[in-house]
Amino acid sequence: MEIRPRSLLCIPLLLLLASCAPSERSIRAELAQANRCERAEDCVMIGSKCPFGCDIYVHADEAVRMRAMVEAYRSDCMYGCAQSYGVECVESACRPVLQQPREETDGNVGAACTRDDECQTPMSYLIRSNCPFGSKCVEGSCAVVCPQWTHAQDPAVSESLPTACTQDSDCDCGSYVAQDVNECRCIGNACFAVMKK
């Protein structure tokens, strides 16, 4: 009876195990099948791994199985992945959002309006610290405004209230230090410095 060294016996076993592992092509096919959706909420990111891509999304029902399959794959490559901004469901497939969504940073100053809630304040005003800027519909167009405050007469009371008014002449914006005050207005029985309209 011939005795073989133990290491030689292991070689066929290793080759057999390696051939049982899923191939890159079979994993890609599984990922393509698992990447389905009806809405963005169906999509779950299972990670990023070369050679399968950045931000790999699959249907939530397939996430555990596909994550295990991708993680078990022995990879010898690496990715540098760009930032993504979430996921969307496009033509029944999960797709990472690669462009930052356009925020309403420009506001809509000067746009026609009938109600205050139709107006959006530009980011350049929202980030300023000298006033809690907002937007109002003033004479049919959106304007950036700064509310005027009256401090309580009693020194023991630490409270500021909107300055009450019934007409524009009741308001005085002289104490407002910014150079971009356009006019002082009484809007909804409260005084506002109108910055831009």
Phi, psi and chi 1 to 4 in degrees:
 res  aa     phi    psi   chi1   chi2   chi3   chi4
   1 MET       -  130.0  178.9  175.0  153.4      -
   2 GLU   -87.2  135.9 -177.1 -178.5  -17.8      -
   3 ILE  -105.4  124.3  -62.2  175.4      -      -
   4 ARG   -98.6  147.7  -66.6 -176.4  178.8 -179.7
   5 PRO   -62.9  145.4  -15.6   23.5      -      -
   6 ARG   -57.9  -38.6 -173.6  179.6 -176.0  128.0
   7 SER   -62.3  -32.6   60.8      -      -      -
   8 LEU   -71.8  -29.8  -68.0  175.9      -      -
   9 LEU   -69.1  -31.0  -70.4  172.1      -      -
  10 CYS   -75.1  -25.7  -66.5      -      -      -
  11 ILE   -59.7  -50.1  -68.7  173.3      -      -
  12 PRO   -61.5  -34.1  -22.0   31.5      -      -
  13 LEU   -66.1  -43.2 -177.6   58.9      -      -
  14 LEU   -63.1  -40.9  -70.6  173.7      -      -
  15 LEU   -64.3  -38.3  -69.7  172.6      -      -
  16 LEU   -65.4  -44.3  178.7   63.9      -      -
  17 LEU   -64.5  -41.0  -70.6  174.5      -      -
  18 ALA   -63.8  -36.2      -      -      -      -
  19 SER   -74.0  -18.1   66.1      -      -      -
  20 CYS   -82.4  -22.3  -66.2      -      -      -
  21 ALA   -67.1  143.3      -      -      -      -
  22 PRO   -61.9  140.8  -15.8   25.3      -      -
  23 SER   -81.0  165.1   67.6      -      -      -
  24 GLU   -56.9  -43.4  177.1 -176.6  -23.5      -
  25 ARG   -63.2  -42.2 -176.8  163.1   43.7 -171.5
  26 SER   -69.1  -35.2   66.1      -      -      -
  27 ILE   -67.4  -41.9  -66.7  173.9      -      -
  28 ARG   -59.1  -41.8  -76.3 -174.2 -174.8  -80.0
  29 ALA   -64.4  -41.4      -      -      -      -
  30 GLU   -64.8  -42.2  -67.8  -89.9   -4.1      -
  31 LEU   -62.7  -41.5  -74.3  169.8      -      -
  32 ALA   -62.5  -39.5      -      -      -      -
  33 GLN   -70.7  -37.5 -106.0 -174.0  -21.4      -
  34 ALA   -76.5  -16.8      -      -      -      -
  35 ASN   -86.2   84.7 -177.5    1.5      -      -
  36 ARG  -140.7  155.6   64.2 -178.3 -168.3  -76.8
  37 CYS  -165.1  160.6   57.5      -      -      -
  38 GLU  -110.9  -26.8  -68.4  179.7   15.2      -
  39 ARG  -150.0  164.3   57.0 -172.0 -167.4  -79.2
  40 ALA   -59.4  -30.6      -      -      -      -
  41 GLU   -65.2  -17.9  -68.5   76.5   19.8      -
  42 ASP   -73.6  -18.7  -66.5  -22.4      -      -
  43 CYS   -89.4  134.8  -57.0      -      -      -
  44 VAL  -128.1  132.0  172.8      -      -      -
  45 MET   -83.8  128.7 -174.6  171.6   71.2      -
  46 ILE  -103.8    4.9   61.3  167.4      -      -
  47 GLY   122.6 -170.0      -      -      -      -
  48 SER  -130.5  132.8  -59.6      -      -      -
  49 LYS  -155.8  128.5 -173.2  164.1 -174.0  174.0
  50 CYS   -73.4  133.3 -176.4      -      -      -
  51 PRO  -101.3   19.4   36.1  -35.2      -      -
  52 PHE   -91.5  -13.2  -55.2  112.7      -      -
  53 GLY   120.9  171.2      -      -      -      -
  54 CYS   -91.3  148.8  -65.2      -      -      -
  55 ASP    47.7   68.8  -61.4  -23.7      -      -
  56 ILE   -81.3  117.7  -55.1  166.4      -      -
  57 TYR  -109.9  142.3  -77.7   95.4      -      -
  58 VAL  -140.3  169.5  -64.5      -      -      -
  59 HIS   -64.2  145.0 -168.1  -79.9      -      -
  60 ALA   -54.2  -35.0      -      -      -      -
  61 ASP   -66.0  -21.8  -65.7  -15.9      -      -
  62 GLU  -104.2   -2.2  -59.8  -77.9   -2.2      -
  63 ALA   -61.0  -47.9      -      -      -      -
  64 VAL   -64.0  -47.4  172.9      -      -      -
  65 ARG   -62.7  -46.4 -178.6  176.6   73.3   86.7
  66 MET   -71.7  -35.1  -66.3  -50.5  -56.6      -
  67 ARG   -61.9  -45.1 -178.3  178.7  -71.2  121.2
  68 ALA   -61.5  -40.6      -      -      -      -
  69 MET   -65.9  -45.1 -172.4 -180.0  -69.1      -
  70 VAL   -67.5  -42.7  167.7      -      -      -
  71 GLU   -66.0  -31.2  -73.8  176.4   -1.9      -
  72 ALA   -75.3  -17.9      -      -      -      -
  73 TYR   -70.5  128.9 -177.4   80.3      -      -
  74 ARG   -82.7  113.6  -66.5 -172.0   63.5 -171.7
  75 SER  -109.7  144.0  174.0      -      -      -
  76 ASP  -120.6   23.6   58.7   -1.9      -      -
  77 CYS  -130.7  165.6   60.3      -      -      -
  78 MET  -136.1  154.3  -68.1  172.7   72.8      -
  79 TYR  -116.2  153.3  -80.6  141.8      -      -
  80 GLY  -111.4  104.4      -      -      -      -
  81 CYS   -92.2  138.7  -64.9      -      -      -
  82 ALA   -76.3  155.7      -      -      -      -
  83 GLN   -66.2  139.6  179.0 -179.7   -4.5      -
  84 SER  -112.9  163.4   64.1      -      -      -
  85 TYR  -122.3   42.0  -59.8   91.5      -      -
  86 GLY   106.7 -161.8      -      -      -      -
  87 VAL  -138.9  152.8   64.7      -      -      -
  88 GLU  -135.6  156.4   56.7 -171.2  -11.8      -
  89 CYS  -100.4  111.4 -176.0      -      -      -
  90 VAL  -121.6  119.8  179.2      -      -      -
  91 GLU    51.2   46.5  -62.8  175.9   -5.3      -
  92 SER    65.5   21.1  -60.5      -      -      -
  93 ALA  -131.0  144.5      -      -      -      -
  94 CYS   -76.3  127.4  -57.4      -      -      -
  95 ARG  -130.0  128.2  -60.4  -80.9 -175.5 -106.4
  96 PRO   -66.5  144.4   18.9  -25.3      -      -
  97 VAL   -87.4  113.7  177.2      -      -      -
  98 LEU   -98.2  -15.0  -61.0  177.1      -      -
  99 GLN  -106.4  136.7  -69.7 -173.2  -21.5      -
 100 GLN   -62.3  129.5 -175.3  171.8   10.5      -
 101 PRO   -59.7  139.8  -19.5   29.3      -      -
 102 ARG   -70.6  120.2 -173.9  174.7  179.9  -88.9
 103 GLU   -87.7  156.2  -62.4  175.3   12.6      -
 104 GLU   -80.3   68.2  -66.8  -62.8  -26.5      -
 105 THR   -87.8  -18.5   56.4      -      -      -
 106 ASP   -86.7  -11.1  -61.6  -24.2      -      -
 107 GLY    64.1 -167.8      -      -      -      -
 108 ASN  -140.4   45.6   62.9  -13.1      -      -
 109 VAL   -56.8  132.6  174.9      -      -      -
 110 GLY    89.5   -9.3      -      -      -      -
 111 ALA   -69.1  147.9      -      -      -      -
 112 ALA   -65.1  142.5      -      -      -      -
 113 CYS  -153.4  162.9   58.6      -      -      -
 114 THR  -125.6  -17.2   55.9      -      -      -
 115 ARG  -136.4  154.2  -59.6 -178.7  -35.9  -90.6
 116 ASP   -61.2  -36.4  -68.3  -17.6      -      -
 117 ASP   -70.7   -4.0   63.4   -0.2      -      -
 118 GLU   -85.1   -7.9  -63.4  173.2  -36.4      -
 119 CYS  -102.3  139.2  -60.0      -      -      -
 120 GLN  -119.2  133.9  -61.8  169.1   -9.6      -
 121 THR   -83.4  131.5  -51.7      -      -      -
 122 PRO   -62.1  143.8  -20.4   31.3      -      -
 123 MET   -58.1  -32.6 -174.4   59.4   71.9      -
 124 SER   -60.8  -24.5   59.6      -      -      -
 125 TYR   -89.8  -37.7  -78.7   94.5      -      -
 126 LEU   -62.4  -29.5  -67.4  174.1      -      -
 127 ILE   -86.3   -7.2   61.6  174.0      -      -
 128 ARG   -76.2  143.7  -72.1  171.3   57.1  174.5
 129 SER  -100.4   -3.1   60.9      -      -      -
 130 ASN   -86.7    2.5   58.5  -21.0      -      -
 131 CYS  -170.1  145.8  176.5      -      -      -
 132 PRO   -81.1   76.7   28.1  -32.3      -      -
 133 PHE   -60.8  151.8  -69.9  103.6      -      -
 134 GLY  -151.9 -170.7      -      -      -      -
 135 SER  -128.6  146.5  -68.7      -      -      -
 136 LYS  -136.2  155.6  -66.6  -88.5 -173.9 -166.5
 137 CYS   -89.1  108.1 -174.5      -      -      -
 138 VAL  -113.7  114.4  179.4      -      -      -
 139 GLU    51.0   43.7  -64.3  177.1  -12.5      -
 140 GLY    84.7    5.1      -      -      -      -
 141 SER  -139.7  151.3   66.7      -      -      -
 142 CYS   -73.6  135.2  -67.9      -      -      -
 143 ALA  -137.1  148.0      -      -      -      -
 144 VAL   -85.0  131.7  177.0      -      -      -
 145 VAL  -131.9  156.5  -62.9      -      -      -
 146 CYS  -122.9  120.7  175.2      -      -      -
 147 PRO   -68.0  144.8   22.2  -28.3      -      -
 148 GLN   -97.5  140.3  -60.7  -61.0  -66.2      -
 149 TRP  -119.3  147.6  -57.6   96.4      -      -
 150 THR  -117.2  127.6  -58.7      -      -      -
 151 HIS   -83.2  147.1  -62.3  -72.8      -      -
 152 ALA   -57.8  141.5      -      -      -      -
 153 GLN   -68.1  -34.0  -63.6  -63.3  -37.0      -
 154 ASP   -75.7  117.9 -176.2   -7.9      -      -
 155 PRO   -63.4  -19.8    0.1    0.6      -      -
 156 ALA   -78.5  -14.0      -      -      -      -
 157 VAL  -101.9  120.1  176.9      -      -      -
 158 SER   -98.4   86.3  178.4      -      -      -
 159 GLU  -150.0  140.4 -174.7  177.4   14.6      -
 160 SER  -119.9  139.0  -65.6      -      -      -
 161 LEU  -124.5  152.8  -56.4  166.8      -      -
 162 PRO   -58.4  140.2  -20.8   31.1      -      -
 163 THR   -71.5  118.6  -57.3      -      -      -
 164 ALA   -76.0  150.5      -      -      -      -
 165 CYS  -158.7  164.4   60.5      -      -      -
 166 THR  -122.3  -18.6   55.5      -      -      -
 167 GLN  -150.3  165.6   55.0 -170.2    1.7      -
 168 ASP   -58.1  -35.4  -69.5  -14.3      -      -
 169 SER   -68.6  -13.1   60.3      -      -      -
 170 ASP   -75.7  -12.7  -65.3  -23.0      -      -
 171 CYS  -103.6  140.2  -57.4      -      -      -
 172 ASP  -131.2  114.7  178.2   16.0      -      -
 173 CYS  -100.0   15.1  -64.1      -      -      -
 174 GLY   -61.9  -27.2      -      -      -      -
 175 SER   -81.5   -9.7   62.7      -      -      -
 176 TYR   -79.5  122.3 -171.4   74.4      -      -
 177 VAL   -83.4  -16.5  -65.0      -      -      -
 178 ALA   -66.5  149.1      -      -      -      -
 179 GLN   -83.0  -11.3  -58.5  -63.6  -43.0      -
 180 ASP   -99.3   22.1   51.3   -8.3      -      -
 181 VAL   -72.4  124.2  175.3      -      -      -
 182 ASN   -87.5  -45.8 -171.8  -68.3      -      -
 183 GLU  -163.3  167.3   57.8 -175.0  -28.2      -
 184 CYS  -111.8  127.0 -155.4      -      -      -
 185 ARG  -132.1  153.2  -62.7  -69.8  -57.9  -93.8
 186 CYS   -98.8  111.7 -179.1      -      -      -
 187 ILE  -124.5  116.5  -54.7  168.0      -      -
 188 GLY    61.8   39.5      -      -      -      -
 189 ASN    63.5   26.2  -64.7  -37.8      -      -
 190 ALA  -139.6  145.8      -      -      -      -
 191 CYS   -83.2  137.8  -69.1      -      -      -
 192 PHE  -137.3  141.2  -71.2   88.4      -      -
 193 ALA   -86.2  121.3      -      -      -      -
 194 VAL   -89.6  117.5  178.5      -      -      -
 195 MET   -89.5  -44.7  -45.7  -53.1  -66.6      -
 196 LYS  -152.4  136.0 -174.8  176.3 -179.9 -178.3
 197 LYS  -151.6      -   65.6  179.1 -166.6  175.9
